[in-house]
Amino acid sequence: MAETLPVDVVIGLLNAASAEPEIDLDALVSKLSLPEQDAMRIGYELRHLRATSQRWRRRGQELAALFSSARELAQLRDVDELLGRLVERAHDLMGTDVTYLSEYDAETSELRVRTTLGTVAPSFLGLRVPPGMGLASQVVERRRPFWTSKYATMTQAPHDSGIDAAVDAEGLVSLLGVPLLAGEEVIGVLFAANRVEHAFSPDEISLLSAFADHAAVVLQTARLLARTRQSADETHRAYGELARHVEAMERASEVHSDLTSLVLEGGEATDVAAALGRALRCQVTILDLGHLDDQAADAVDVSRRSGRCAPAGEGRYVVAVLTGPTLLGALLLQQGEVEFGPVERRTAERAAQITALLNLKQDAMLDAEQRVGSDLLADLLSDKAERRTDIGARARARGIRLDTLCALVVVSVPTELRREAVRALRRTAGLAGEHADRIVVLTAEPDPGKASTLVHATVARAIRSPVLAVGAAIDDVTEDLRADVEAASACLRILPALGRNDAAVTADEYLPYTALFGPGEKRVAAFVQRVIGPILDWDAERSTKLLPTVAAYLGNRMSPVATARALHLHKNTVLQRLERTAELLGGDWQEPDRLFRISVAIRLAQLTKSP
């Protein structure tokens, strides 16, 4: 046959077999005038040659696309972006309706749909496949491709109602799954699916498998690089944390050294606050516990209960200064350049402990000084003259100059606050101590009014409670001071009756009252009884209120209407009481001379009844 066919004819037939677009090969062979059997054989071989040529051409195109996709994927480093691009390229290669990738969790043996392309049902993305269920589990267990032309009737793998519902919602019919393998480890399954019945050819399975092999390598590499970057970031963060910790420890060591020096050198709480602020590069304030906002007050309570540094909002931290259960104060730290971590908070707690220690040390010194002062004060106020012998020399030996003390102040505060008041006065007064349920202060301020005001302000600031202070001038502190103290004390007794419960005054301002109520005065009670005794007796026997009615009458310019209004009584009631008063005291009780003495007696009676 070869001898009967010219070379040009053979070349033409070969070119026709590989030509694009296709040429009718049977028509060409029929023109050769060959026997029918030979013509059929030549036509068959030419068609086989054409099919093989087309298959290899298509295979070459697929491989070119495959390698091009692999190179593109290899340049990606973000895992999520890589998964999305991987599904896109598989979708382009396979030309199926839907392409998706399920990630395999080796710990739970579950598969979860991570990336899809071509899906319409929102429930498909994120779909979880339980272990051993569905087509995907078969791919994982066998580590090879698995497909079905009709999923609904598939019997090779067990069905799951959740998976079946998702596949049905998406309208998928035929599915092909190939494993993503990194060595022997399955990292996922790549799927190609159609919404029509389709039998996947070996070439399609081979193409998707080859792509999956490339993709697995690239994906595993990207994961390893991501883990490497994460590990590097964690190492960098750990190094930074270590550096910050070392820096914090150095700051803590520095402030501990400063605080130790303060203890040894006799520093104060303000020095601790300054040292802590320098070390932590922040503002430190010694809190006034009487003036706290709600957040700071709550933080102080938390710190007091826990003994730890507590946040107070807006970058503030509070640490209580404690001695056992007793709250001495608190430190407020406003965060600045340095972030407050565990080391910084612990440093603040140590500073609070040092503050408490310094306060205790200072209190001990003040207590010792107070004992000395109290002894001297007791000697000065003693009724035994021998106790004042050489008292000036004894005071100078203790660093106290009695010749500089020019005024005394007697102070009245609640009993439970007296010790705190005396402690506050130690820094501002020459001598201060308790005497006969009062606090007596001897001061160098020559003006008794200023001395009284200064003492009042000091005590009120310390105890946050009403304070009565009465000042008096003294000529010679070494002489008997008892009369001056008793006169000021008498003034203290009558101030509440005059409506003064929180005041700083001098004894001279209330001299008429102190003269009447001064030491040894016994005629006042007799005077009151003689002038208004019948009224007092009437009220005592009958529980009436003639005395306050007469007092209100005199205080309202002897007007019955104004008196009734002041006492919330009817005018007739007031008139009836005034008539009773006239019966008891006599009809001339409103004559000027008698009225003056009655007014004084009523005022004295009211003062006597007042606490």
Backbone torsions as a table, in degrees:
resi	resn	phi	psi	omega
1	MET	NA	-36.4	178.9
2	ALA	-62.7	-32.2	-177.6
3	GLU	-73.4	-24.2	-177.5
4	THR	-88.6	-11.8	-177.7
5	LEU	-106.6	125.1	176.9
6	PRO	-65.4	154.8	-179.6
7	VAL	-61.1	-38.5	-179.1
8	ASP	-62.2	-36.0	179.5
9	VAL	-66.4	-44.6	179.6
10	VAL	-60.9	-44.9	179.5
11	ILE	-62.5	-39.2	178.8
12	GLY	-63.1	-41.2	179.0
13	LEU	-64.9	-42.5	179.0
14	LEU	-63.1	-42.1	178.4
15	ASN	-64.1	-37.8	179.7
16	ALA	-64.9	-37.0	-178.4
17	ALA	-65.4	-30.7	-178.8
18	SER	-104.1	7.7	-175.5
19	ALA	-73.9	150.8	174.3
20	GLU	-132.4	123.7	-0.3
21	PRO	-71.2	173.5	-173.4
22	GLU	-66.6	146.5	173.9
23	ILE	-113.7	145.5	-179.4
24	ASP	-69.4	102.9	-177.0
25	LEU	-68.4	-36.6	-179.5
26	ASP	-63.4	-35.7	179.2
27	ALA	-67.4	-39.2	178.5
28	LEU	-64.9	-44.0	-177.9
29	VAL	-65.9	-35.3	-179.1
30	SER	-65.4	-21.8	-179.9
31	LYS	-80.1	-7.1	-175.8
32	LEU	-84.7	-7.6	179.5
33	SER	56.8	46.6	178.8
34	LEU	-99.1	160.4	175.0
35	PRO	-58.9	150.6	-174.7
36	GLU	-57.8	-42.3	-178.4
37	GLN	-65.2	-41.6	179.0
38	ASP	-67.2	-39.4	-180.0
39	ALA	-63.2	-39.0	178.9
40	MET	-65.3	-41.0	179.8
41	ARG	-64.4	-43.8	-179.4
42	ILE	-65.1	-42.4	179.5
43	GLY	-61.5	-42.0	179.0
44	TYR	-62.0	-46.6	-178.2
45	GLU	-64.9	-37.6	179.0
46	LEU	-66.2	-41.1	178.8
47	ARG	-65.9	-39.2	177.3
48	HIS	-63.1	-40.7	178.2
49	LEU	-63.2	-41.7	179.3
50	ARG	-63.1	-45.1	-178.4
51	ALA	-61.9	-43.2	179.1
52	THR	-63.3	-42.5	-180.0
53	SER	-62.3	-44.6	179.8
54	GLN	-64.4	-40.1	-179.2
55	ARG	-63.3	-44.6	180.0
56	TRP	-68.2	-34.4	177.8
57	ARG	-65.1	-45.3	178.4
58	ARG	-63.9	-40.1	179.1
59	ARG	-62.4	-39.0	178.4
60	GLY	-65.7	-39.8	177.8
61	GLN	-64.7	-41.8	179.5
62	GLU	-63.7	-42.9	179.3
63	LEU	-65.2	-38.3	177.8
64	ALA	-61.4	-45.0	178.0
65	ALA	-64.1	-38.6	179.9
66	LEU	-62.0	-48.6	-179.0
67	PHE	-68.1	-36.4	177.1
68	SER	-63.0	-42.2	178.3
69	SER	-65.2	-40.9	-179.4
70	ALA	-62.2	-41.2	179.1
71	ARG	-64.8	-40.9	-179.9
72	GLU	-65.0	-44.0	-179.1
73	LEU	-65.2	-34.7	-178.2
74	ALA	-64.6	-18.9	-178.8
75	GLN	-85.0	-12.5	-178.9
76	LEU	-84.7	145.8	-179.3
77	ARG	-121.7	-26.1	178.7
78	ASP	-77.4	124.6	-173.5
79	VAL	-63.8	-44.8	-178.5
80	ASP	-63.9	-42.5	177.5
81	GLU	-64.9	-38.7	-180.0
82	LEU	-63.4	-42.6	179.6
83	LEU	-62.1	-42.0	178.8
84	GLY	-64.0	-44.5	179.6
85	ARG	-67.6	-34.2	179.8
86	LEU	-62.5	-44.8	179.4
87	VAL	-66.8	-37.1	177.3
88	GLU	-60.0	-46.4	-177.9
89	ARG	-67.7	-40.0	177.2
90	ALA	-63.3	-37.3	178.8
91	HIS	-63.7	-42.0	179.1
92	ASP	-67.2	-39.8	-178.2
93	LEU	-67.2	-43.7	-173.0
94	MET	-85.9	-29.2	-179.0
95	GLY	68.5	22.6	179.2
96	THR	-83.6	169.7	-178.8
97	ASP	-69.5	-42.3	-175.7
98	VAL	-133.1	138.2	173.6
99	THR	-132.0	135.9	179.3
100	TYR	-151.8	162.1	-178.0
101	LEU	-127.3	130.2	176.0
102	SER	-108.3	131.2	180.0
103	GLU	-91.3	138.7	-175.9
104	TYR	-100.3	131.9	177.0
105	ASP	-104.2	108.9	-175.6
106	ALA	-65.6	-28.0	-177.8
107	GLU	-72.9	-41.3	-178.3
108	THR	-101.2	-9.3	-176.1
109	SER	60.9	24.3	177.2
110	GLU	-97.0	154.3	171.4
111	LEU	-114.5	138.6	179.0
112	ARG	-131.1	129.4	-179.8
113	VAL	-68.1	116.8	-176.8
114	ARG	-98.0	-40.0	-173.8
115	THR	-141.9	137.4	178.8
116	THR	-134.5	159.1	173.1
117	LEU	-146.1	127.8	-179.6
118	GLY	95.7	-3.3	-179.4
119	THR	-80.7	156.6	178.7
120	VAL	-122.9	-24.5	-179.2
121	ALA	-83.9	124.3	-178.4
122	PRO	-66.2	-21.7	-177.9
123	SER	-75.0	-13.0	-174.1
124	PHE	-71.8	-42.0	179.2
125	LEU	-68.2	127.5	-177.8
126	GLY	91.3	1.0	179.6
127	LEU	-59.1	133.3	179.1
128	ARG	-104.0	135.0	179.4
129	VAL	-109.0	115.0	-179.8
130	PRO	-63.7	157.1	179.7
131	PRO	-57.5	135.0	175.1
132	GLY	79.3	1.7	-175.8
133	MET	-107.5	145.5	170.8
134	GLY	73.5	179.2	-178.4
135	LEU	-63.1	-37.8	-176.0
136	ALA	-62.8	-41.1	-179.4
137	SER	-64.3	-33.6	176.9
138	GLN	-64.0	-39.4	178.8
139	VAL	-63.9	-42.3	-178.9
140	VAL	-67.1	-46.9	-175.8
141	GLU	-66.8	-39.4	-176.7
142	ARG	-91.0	-14.9	-179.7
143	ARG	56.8	39.5	177.1
144	ARG	-152.5	166.3	-178.1
145	PRO	-62.9	151.6	177.9
146	PHE	-146.7	135.7	-177.6
147	TRP	-145.0	162.6	174.7
148	THR	-146.5	139.9	179.5
149	SER	-82.1	-19.3	-179.8
150	LYS	-147.0	100.3	-173.3
151	TYR	-62.7	-37.3	-174.9
152	ALA	-60.7	-32.0	-178.0
153	THR	-103.7	10.8	-178.8
154	MET	-63.8	132.7	178.7
155	THR	-119.7	-5.1	-176.8
156	GLN	-74.1	-19.6	-177.6
157	ALA	-137.5	148.1	179.6
158	PRO	-68.5	142.4	179.7
159	HIS	-89.8	153.8	174.4
160	ASP	-126.3	134.1	-174.4
161	SER	-60.1	-39.2	179.5
162	GLY	-65.8	-42.0	179.1
163	ILE	-67.7	-44.5	-179.6
164	ASP	-58.7	-40.6	-179.7
165	ALA	-65.4	-41.6	179.0
166	ALA	-65.7	-41.8	178.7
167	VAL	-64.7	-41.2	-179.9
168	ASP	-66.5	-40.7	178.5
169	ALA	-63.4	-31.9	179.5
170	GLU	-83.7	-15.3	179.3
171	GLY	77.3	23.1	-177.9
172	LEU	-79.3	140.8	179.8
173	VAL	-117.3	-58.1	-178.7
174	SER	-105.9	138.9	-177.0
175	LEU	-136.4	142.3	174.1
176	LEU	-128.2	125.9	177.9
177	GLY	-122.3	134.3	177.7
178	VAL	-126.3	145.5	-176.6
179	PRO	-79.8	146.8	168.5
180	LEU	-98.1	108.7	-173.5
181	LEU	-111.6	131.9	170.8
182	ALA	-115.5	91.8	-170.3
183	GLY	70.9	-122.1	177.0
184	GLU	-96.7	-1.3	-176.1
185	GLU	-92.3	128.6	174.9
186	VAL	-86.6	123.1	179.5
187	ILE	-107.2	-9.3	178.3
188	GLY	173.1	-179.6	178.0
189	VAL	-133.9	131.7	178.4
190	LEU	-101.9	128.5	-175.6
191	PHE	-117.0	142.3	167.3
192	ALA	-123.4	131.1	-174.0
193	ALA	-140.6	150.4	177.2
194	ASN	-122.9	156.1	176.9
195	ARG	-92.1	10.4	175.2
196	VAL	-128.8	161.6	178.2
197	GLU	-69.5	130.0	-175.1
198	HIS	-151.9	133.3	175.9
199	ALA	-96.5	114.4	-176.5
200	PHE	-72.7	131.2	-177.5
201	SER	-81.1	160.7	175.6
202	PRO	-56.9	-36.4	179.4
203	ASP	-63.7	-41.2	179.3
204	GLU	-65.4	-43.4	179.3
205	ILE	-63.2	-43.2	-179.8
206	SER	-63.5	-40.9	-178.9
207	LEU	-65.0	-47.4	-178.9
208	LEU	-66.5	-35.2	178.1
209	SER	-65.1	-44.2	179.3
210	ALA	-62.0	-42.8	178.5
211	PHE	-63.8	-40.8	179.8
212	ALA	-62.5	-37.5	178.4
213	ASP	-62.5	-46.2	177.6
214	HIS	-63.0	-45.0	-176.8
215	ALA	-63.1	-37.9	-179.7
216	ALA	-62.4	-42.7	179.8
217	VAL	-63.0	-46.4	-179.0
218	VAL	-64.6	-43.2	-179.1
219	LEU	-64.3	-43.2	178.7
220	GLN	-64.0	-39.9	177.8
221	THR	-62.4	-44.0	179.6
222	ALA	-63.0	-40.2	178.5
223	ARG	-63.6	-44.3	179.3
224	LEU	-62.6	-40.7	178.4
225	LEU	-64.8	-39.9	178.5
226	ALA	-63.1	-42.1	177.8
227	ARG	-64.5	-38.8	178.6
228	THR	-63.1	-44.9	178.3
229	ARG	-63.2	-41.8	178.6
230	GLN	-62.3	-42.2	178.6
231	SER	-64.2	-40.2	178.5
232	ALA	-64.6	-41.7	178.5
233	ASP	-63.1	-42.7	179.3
234	GLU	-63.7	-39.4	177.0
235	THR	-63.0	-42.6	179.5
236	HIS	-63.6	-43.2	178.5
237	ARG	-64.6	-40.9	179.5
238	ALA	-63.0	-40.9	178.5
239	TYR	-64.0	-43.0	178.4
240	GLY	-63.4	-40.3	178.2
241	GLU	-64.6	-39.9	177.9
242	LEU	-63.6	-42.4	178.9
243	ALA	-62.8	-43.2	178.3
244	ARG	-64.2	-38.2	179.8
245	HIS	-65.0	-42.7	178.6
246	VAL	-62.7	-42.7	178.9
247	GLU	-62.8	-41.7	179.0
248	ALA	-64.1	-39.9	178.3
249	MET	-64.8	-37.5	177.6
250	GLU	-64.9	-41.9	177.4
251	ARG	-63.2	-42.0	179.8
252	ALA	-62.7	-41.7	178.6
253	SER	-63.0	-39.7	-179.8
254	GLU	-64.1	-46.4	-177.9
255	VAL	-70.2	-33.5	176.8
256	HIS	-63.6	-38.7	177.4
257	SER	-63.7	-43.1	179.0
258	ASP	-64.1	-41.8	-178.4
259	LEU	-67.2	-37.5	176.6
260	THR	-61.3	-42.7	177.9
261	SER	-62.2	-38.6	179.5
262	LEU	-63.3	-39.9	178.6
263	VAL	-63.1	-44.9	-177.0
264	LEU	-70.1	-32.2	-175.3
265	GLU	-95.2	0.7	177.6
266	GLY	78.4	39.2	179.1
267	GLY	-70.3	175.4	-179.7
268	GLU	-119.3	176.6	-177.6
269	ALA	-60.4	-35.9	179.4
270	THR	-64.4	-33.7	177.4
271	ASP	-68.1	-37.5	176.8
272	VAL	-63.3	-45.1	-179.9
273	ALA	-60.6	-41.0	179.5
274	ALA	-65.9	-43.7	179.5
275	ALA	-64.1	-41.5	179.1
276	LEU	-65.8	-41.0	178.6
277	GLY	-63.4	-40.1	178.0
278	ARG	-64.3	-44.0	-175.8
279	ALA	-68.9	-42.5	-176.5
280	LEU	-94.8	2.7	178.7
281	ARG	51.9	50.9	-178.9
282	CYS	-143.9	171.0	177.2
283	GLN	-91.5	127.6	-179.9
284	VAL	-119.0	128.3	-177.8
285	THR	-124.2	137.6	172.3
286	ILE	-83.0	114.8	-172.1
287	LEU	-71.2	140.7	168.0
288	ASP	-89.0	106.9	-172.9
289	LEU	-64.0	-16.4	179.4
290	GLY	-84.1	-9.6	-177.6
291	HIS	-134.7	74.6	-179.1
292	LEU	-117.7	142.6	169.8
293	ASP	-75.6	170.9	-173.2
294	ASP	-61.0	-43.5	-178.5
295	GLN	-63.8	-44.4	179.8
296	ALA	-65.0	-40.9	179.6
297	ALA	-63.0	-43.1	178.1
298	ASP	-63.4	-40.7	-179.9
299	ALA	-64.8	-38.0	177.1
300	VAL	-62.3	-42.0	178.6
301	ASP	-62.8	-43.7	179.4
302	VAL	-62.4	-46.5	-179.5
303	SER	-65.5	-35.6	179.6
304	ARG	-65.0	-39.6	-179.3
305	ARG	-74.7	-37.8	-173.9
306	SER	-94.2	-22.5	-173.9
307	GLY	74.6	11.9	-176.8
308	ARG	-114.1	165.9	175.7
309	CYS	-72.2	130.7	-174.7
310	ALA	-121.5	138.9	177.7
311	PRO	-69.0	143.4	-179.6
312	ALA	-123.1	17.5	177.8
313	GLY	82.6	152.0	175.6
314	GLU	57.9	41.5	177.1
315	GLY	72.7	17.3	-178.9
316	ARG	-105.6	148.6	175.7
317	TYR	-133.6	145.0	-178.9
318	VAL	-124.5	137.8	173.6
319	VAL	-132.2	127.1	-177.0
320	ALA	-76.1	144.8	174.7
321	VAL	-99.1	111.1	-170.9
322	LEU	-124.1	147.9	164.6
323	THR	-126.7	98.1	-171.8
324	GLY	66.1	-131.5	179.2
325	PRO	-84.7	-5.6	-174.9
326	THR	-83.4	126.8	178.0
327	LEU	-88.9	114.8	-179.9
328	LEU	-92.7	-22.0	-176.9
329	GLY	164.0	-160.3	179.5
330	ALA	-160.3	153.4	175.5
331	LEU	-107.8	133.8	177.1
332	LEU	-110.2	123.1	-179.4
333	LEU	-111.8	124.8	175.1
334	GLN	-101.4	111.0	-174.0
335	GLN	-56.7	134.7	-179.8
336	GLY	-119.2	-118.9	-177.0
337	GLU	-69.6	-34.6	-174.0
338	VAL	-93.1	128.3	175.2
339	GLU	-72.0	134.3	-176.7
340	PHE	-82.4	104.7	174.5
341	GLY	-104.2	-169.4	-179.0
342	PRO	-57.8	-40.2	-178.2
343	VAL	-65.3	-43.3	-178.7
344	GLU	-65.8	-40.9	179.4
345	ARG	-66.3	-39.7	178.1
346	ARG	-65.6	-35.8	176.6
347	THR	-62.7	-41.6	177.0
348	ALA	-62.6	-38.6	178.5
349	GLU	-64.9	-40.5	177.1
350	ARG	-63.8	-39.6	179.1
351	ALA	-63.1	-37.9	177.5
352	ALA	-64.5	-37.9	177.7
353	GLN	-65.4	-41.5	177.4
354	ILE	-63.9	-39.9	177.6
355	THR	-60.2	-43.8	178.1
356	ALA	-62.6	-41.4	179.0
357	LEU	-62.0	-44.4	179.3
358	LEU	-64.8	-38.5	178.3
359	ASN	-63.3	-42.2	178.5
360	LEU	-63.8	-41.9	179.3
361	LYS	-62.9	-43.7	179.8
362	GLN	-65.7	-40.2	178.2
363	ASP	-62.7	-38.6	178.7
364	ALA	-63.3	-41.5	178.4
365	MET	-65.9	-42.0	179.3
366	LEU	-65.9	-37.6	177.5
367	ASP	-62.0	-41.0	178.3
368	ALA	-64.2	-42.8	178.4
369	GLU	-64.7	-37.9	-179.3
370	GLN	-65.4	-37.5	178.5
371	ARG	-62.0	-41.5	177.0
372	VAL	-63.0	-46.8	-179.9
373	GLY	-63.9	-41.1	-179.9
374	SER	-63.2	-39.4	177.8
375	ASP	-62.3	-44.9	179.3
376	LEU	-64.0	-42.8	-179.6
377	LEU	-63.3	-40.9	178.1
378	ALA	-62.1	-39.2	178.0
379	ASP	-65.4	-41.7	-178.4
380	LEU	-65.1	-32.1	-176.6
381	LEU	-98.6	6.4	-179.0
382	SER	-73.9	149.3	176.6
383	ASP	-83.8	2.7	178.6
384	LYS	-103.3	116.7	-176.0
385	ALA	-61.9	-31.7	-176.8
386	GLU	-63.9	-22.5	-179.9
387	ARG	-74.4	-15.9	178.0
388	ARG	-95.4	2.5	179.0
389	THR	-66.3	129.9	179.5
390	ASP	54.1	29.7	-177.2
391	ILE	-69.7	-29.3	177.4
392	GLY	-63.8	-43.9	179.1
393	ALA	-65.5	-40.0	180.0
394	ARG	-65.9	-36.2	179.0
395	ALA	-68.4	-41.4	179.3
396	ARG	-63.6	-33.9	178.6
397	ALA	-63.9	-24.0	179.0
398	ARG	-101.4	11.6	176.8
399	GLY	81.4	19.9	-178.5
400	ILE	-117.1	127.4	179.6
401	ARG	-104.0	107.4	-177.8
402	LEU	-70.1	-26.3	-177.0
403	ASP	-70.3	-10.4	178.4
404	THR	-92.2	-7.1	-176.3
405	LEU	-87.1	120.1	-170.8
406	CYS	-117.2	-12.1	-176.2
407	ALA	-148.4	154.3	174.7
408	LEU	-120.1	151.2	177.1
409	VAL	-133.4	127.3	175.6
410	VAL	-103.0	130.4	-172.2
411	VAL	-120.1	139.2	176.0
412	SER	-118.4	121.2	176.3
413	VAL	-139.0	162.4	175.7
414	PRO	-55.7	146.9	-175.4
415	THR	-54.8	-43.9	-175.3
416	GLU	-69.6	-14.2	-179.5
417	LEU	-104.3	0.6	-173.3
418	ARG	-65.1	-42.7	-178.1
419	ARG	-63.2	-41.8	179.0
420	GLU	-64.7	-37.0	179.0
421	ALA	-65.8	-43.3	178.5
422	VAL	-62.3	-41.5	179.1
423	ARG	-60.1	-41.3	179.8
424	ALA	-66.5	-30.8	-177.4
425	LEU	-79.5	-13.1	-175.8
426	ARG	-61.6	-32.7	-175.8
427	ARG	-84.0	-16.4	-172.7
428	THR	-113.8	-15.5	-175.2
429	ALA	-115.6	157.2	177.1
430	GLY	-69.0	-50.0	177.6
431	LEU	-138.2	138.3	177.7
432	ALA	-149.0	139.9	179.0
433	GLY	-173.5	173.6	-179.1
434	GLU	-88.8	141.7	178.2
435	HIS	-154.2	118.1	174.9
436	ALA	52.3	53.2	177.9
437	ASP	64.6	16.4	176.3
438	ARG	-130.6	168.0	171.4
439	ILE	-106.3	128.1	178.6
440	VAL	-111.2	129.8	-178.3
441	VAL	-123.0	130.8	172.2
442	LEU	-109.6	125.0	-172.2
443	THR	-130.3	158.5	179.9
444	ALA	-83.7	-4.7	178.9
445	GLU	-70.7	118.5	-175.8
446	PRO	-71.4	-25.6	-178.4
447	ASP	-88.5	113.2	-177.8
448	PRO	-61.9	-29.5	177.6
449	GLY	-66.6	-46.3	177.8
450	LYS	-65.6	-38.8	178.7
451	ALA	-61.8	-43.9	179.5
452	SER	-63.5	-41.7	-179.9
453	THR	-64.9	-43.0	-179.9
454	LEU	-63.3	-46.0	-179.7
455	VAL	-63.9	-43.9	179.6
456	HIS	-58.4	-46.9	-178.3
457	ALA	-63.4	-41.0	-179.1
458	THR	-63.2	-46.5	-177.6
459	VAL	-70.1	-43.9	-179.0
460	ALA	-60.5	-39.5	178.6
461	ARG	-65.8	-31.5	-176.6
462	ALA	-81.3	-39.3	-171.8
463	ILE	-106.1	-10.2	178.8
464	ARG	52.8	49.7	-177.4
465	SER	-151.6	156.6	177.8
466	PRO	-57.0	143.5	-177.0
467	VAL	-136.0	137.0	171.5
468	LEU	-111.4	127.4	179.8
469	ALA	-133.0	129.2	180.0
470	VAL	-121.7	122.9	-178.9
471	GLY	-102.2	152.8	177.9
472	ALA	-150.9	145.4	178.5
473	ALA	-80.7	150.6	176.8
474	ILE	-131.7	144.0	-179.3
475	ASP	-87.0	-50.5	-176.9
476	ASP	-137.6	113.6	-174.5
477	VAL	-67.7	-20.1	-178.7
478	THR	-82.2	-11.9	177.0
479	GLU	-81.3	179.5	-178.5
480	ASP	-69.4	116.3	-177.4
481	LEU	-97.6	1.1	-171.6
482	ARG	-63.0	-38.8	-178.9
483	ALA	-63.9	-41.7	179.3
484	ASP	-65.3	-41.4	-179.9
485	VAL	-66.2	-40.7	-179.0
486	GLU	-69.0	-33.7	177.6
487	ALA	-66.7	-44.8	177.6
488	ALA	-64.7	-37.5	178.4
489	SER	-65.5	-38.4	176.7
490	ALA	-61.3	-39.7	177.1
491	CYS	-63.2	-39.3	178.1
492	LEU	-60.7	-36.7	-176.5
493	ARG	-68.7	-33.7	-175.0
494	ILE	-91.9	-12.2	-177.8
495	LEU	-62.0	-44.1	178.1
496	PRO	-59.5	-35.7	179.4
497	ALA	-66.2	-23.6	178.4
498	LEU	-93.3	9.5	178.0
499	GLY	82.7	14.6	179.5
500	ARG	-106.1	105.8	-179.5
501	ASN	-112.5	-8.8	179.4
502	ASP	-150.2	95.7	-171.7
503	ALA	-157.8	159.2	172.3
504	ALA	-124.3	114.6	-174.9
505	VAL	-135.1	179.4	171.8
506	THR	-116.0	156.2	-180.0
507	ALA	-64.2	-32.2	-178.4
508	ASP	-65.7	-29.1	-179.8
509	GLU	-64.1	-26.8	-177.7
510	TYR	-119.0	36.2	-175.2
511	LEU	-59.5	-42.0	179.1
512	PRO	-58.2	-40.3	-179.6
513	TYR	-71.6	-41.1	-178.9
514	THR	-69.2	-28.0	176.8
515	ALA	-66.7	-39.3	179.8
516	LEU	-72.5	-39.8	-176.0
517	PHE	-101.8	15.3	-178.0
518	GLY	-68.9	178.1	-176.4
519	PRO	-63.9	133.0	175.1
520	GLY	82.1	-0.2	-178.8
521	GLU	-79.2	112.5	-177.8
522	LYS	-116.1	-3.8	-175.5
523	ARG	-84.2	-12.5	-176.3
524	VAL	-63.6	-47.6	-178.4
525	ALA	-61.5	-39.2	179.7
526	ALA	-66.0	-39.6	178.8
527	PHE	-62.3	-45.2	-178.9
528	VAL	-63.0	-43.9	-178.3
529	GLN	-65.4	-38.7	-178.0
530	ARG	-68.3	-36.7	-174.2
531	VAL	-85.0	-47.1	-175.1
532	ILE	-124.4	22.0	-179.0
533	GLY	-54.3	-44.3	-179.2
534	PRO	-58.0	-36.7	178.8
535	ILE	-67.9	-45.0	-178.9
536	LEU	-62.1	-41.3	-179.3
537	ASP	-66.8	-42.0	179.9
538	TRP	-60.1	-46.6	179.2
539	ASP	-64.0	-39.5	-177.5
540	ALA	-68.0	-38.8	-176.5
541	GLU	-77.4	-32.4	-171.8
542	ARG	-116.5	3.5	-179.8
543	SER	55.4	38.0	176.9
544	THR	-94.5	-176.7	-175.4
545	LYS	-133.1	53.8	176.9
546	LEU	-70.0	-42.1	-176.5
547	LEU	-60.4	-52.6	179.0
548	PRO	-63.4	-28.2	178.8
549	THR	-69.0	-44.8	178.5
550	VAL	-65.0	-39.7	178.7
551	ALA	-61.6	-43.4	178.8
552	ALA	-67.4	-36.0	178.8
553	TYR	-61.6	-45.2	179.0
554	LEU	-69.2	-33.8	-179.5
555	GLY	-76.2	-14.3	179.4
556	ASN	-113.2	36.8	173.5
557	ARG	57.9	35.9	174.4
558	MET	57.6	37.5	178.2
559	SER	-105.1	115.6	179.2
560	PRO	-60.7	-36.8	180.0
561	VAL	-64.7	-47.9	-179.7
562	ALA	-65.3	-36.5	178.9
563	THR	-64.7	-44.5	178.5
564	ALA	-60.2	-41.5	179.4
565	ARG	-65.0	-41.1	-178.8
566	ALA	-67.3	-35.7	-177.9
567	LEU	-94.3	0.1	-178.6
568	HIS	58.8	43.5	179.0
569	LEU	-120.1	166.5	173.2
570	HIS	-77.7	149.1	-178.6
571	LYS	-58.7	-38.4	-179.2
572	ASN	-63.8	-35.3	178.0
573	THR	-62.9	-43.9	177.9
574	VAL	-61.8	-44.4	-179.7
575	LEU	-62.6	-38.9	178.1
576	GLN	-63.6	-41.3	179.0
577	ARG	-66.8	-37.0	178.3
578	LEU	-66.9	-35.9	176.1
579	GLU	-64.4	-40.3	178.0
580	ARG	-64.6	-37.4	178.4
581	THR	-62.2	-41.6	179.5
582	ALA	-64.6	-37.2	177.7
583	GLU	-63.8	-38.6	-176.6
584	LEU	-78.9	-38.8	-174.3
585	LEU	-100.3	-15.0	-177.2
586	GLY	106.9	153.2	-176.1
587	GLY	-66.9	-19.8	-178.7
588	ASP	-93.1	18.7	-173.9
589	TRP	-65.2	-18.1	180.0
590	GLN	-98.6	9.4	173.0
591	GLU	-67.5	147.8	-171.4
592	PRO	-51.6	-48.6	-176.3
593	ASP	-64.9	-48.3	180.0
594	ARG	-65.0	-39.7	-177.8
595	LEU	-63.4	-37.1	177.9
596	PHE	-62.4	-47.1	-178.8
597	ARG	-67.2	-36.8	177.3
598	ILE	-64.6	-41.0	179.4
599	SER	-61.4	-44.6	179.3
600	VAL	-63.8	-43.8	-178.6
601	ALA	-63.3	-41.0	178.9
602	ILE	-63.9	-41.9	-180.0
603	ARG	-64.3	-42.3	179.3
604	LEU	-65.4	-37.9	178.7
605	ALA	-64.0	-40.0	178.4
606	GLN	-66.0	-40.7	179.1
607	LEU	-65.5	-37.1	-179.1
608	THR	-65.3	-36.3	-179.4
609	LYS	-77.8	-17.8	-177.7
610	SER	-75.8	146.8	179.6
611	PRO	-68.9	NA	NA
